[in-house]
Amino acid sequence: MSDSDLSWVDYDTRHVWHPYTDINNPTPAFPVKSASGCTIELQTGEILIDGMASWWSAIHGYNHPQLNEAIKNQLESMAHVMFGGLTHRPAVDLAQNLINLTPDHLDYVFLSDSGSVAVEVALKMALQYSSSIDGNSARQKVLTIRGGYHGDTFGAMSVCDPITGMHSLFHSVLPQQIFVDRPETQFDGTWHESDFEQFEKVLSARKHEICAVILEPIVQGAGGMYFYHPTYLKRVREACDRNDVLLIADEIATGFGRTGKLFACEHAGIAPDILCVGKSLTGGYMSLAATLCNERVSSGISSGEPGLFMHGPTFMGNPLACACANASIDLLLKSNWQANVSRIENQLSIGLETMNRHKSVKSTRVLGAIGVVELHRPVDMHSIGTEFIKQGIWVRPFGTLVYVMPPFCINNLELGRLVDGIGAVVSKLH
Ligand code: PMP
């Protein structure tokens, strides 16, 4: 198969599973030739302005010289060695970077391969902590809010939204968790204490069953692109403390500046007991995630039987990925990321607001470098994708949600074309 004849694209359609697709009746994927800066070039010649940052991850854009360099340099000394019994500088530097950057007291780092695995690790930490502390297995459930998304592995699926997640398919094998409604008060809304009543009631009534609360702070991503009020998160932290339950913050999508703060927990001035990061950790270059915890969790686990934390992936602490993550963090901190994110926020707010006049549009919202156009009716993903490509932009909606979270380096002109392209497409929808 040569690259120029494009028969590989046909092979892809017949043999290769893409995310959430029917292998026998797939929606064709658009073949990519290369990606650079804020653009993706298709094999068919179109150059698209990227609105997705490859699902929240490519914050610095594609083919970045400093990230390329970091990987090349690391390759000169080693691509990978096992992390069991061995250690290396890129992983330790990354641990130090993460401990320094994340909210206070998250001083212990577990490196893993993907966001879903980081969530599994967080859930295991909470379960091992709880059985160490209680000396029994009574507290094995996790409390979470509806509308969440935490990944596609079994533990992660069990805490995804029970309706829009995959509960119905895997019900019989999924751990049964406890759900409360998501907060009604949106990020910019007026806070009413009544919005916290259900959470408070359920947590205090069932605390003897619950080892941890897990949530996406401030922004619920794939579960509905919903931005909720920081006071809710503050109240969750207080309630977890009062009821002696751990708080897990899943910042896999929100971490590293996306919401206008380095971590979304900062909007509420709180720190979780366990934190998951991934996606943009490597600037979107390769798969790497981390789960951090505080001393309470780490010493709780150590004090139990067997005292060991029972997880250890083959590619744990992969040096190439860690070197890339260190370079990405360095780039982020040396860049004017806050100014960039607020520039994107302003331009998106003005641009998306105008779309409320189209009859297909239910509402629009923006937070940091995230923009959402919520439609009245679900879209056909492939046909709307083709329309976006005609506009020269890469946007991949789901359900009723057309949303963008572009690389932070997107310039005003590119962002203008992205917004105009979305406007042109949604204006034609019914
Ligand atoms: N948590 C959140 C909040 C996410 O957005 C995602 C990915 N969309 C995950 C976990 C899972 O990460 P991954 O796809 O890397 O397994």
Boltz pocket constraint, residues with backbone or C-beta under 6 A from the ligand:
constraints:
  - pocket:
      binder: B
      contacts: [[A, 55], [A, 114], [A, 115], [A, 116], [A, 117], [A, 119], [A, 149], [A, 150], [A, 151], [A, 152], [A, 216], [A, 221], [A, 222], [A, 250], [A, 251], [A, 252], [A, 253], [A, 278], [A, 279]]
      max_distance: 6.0
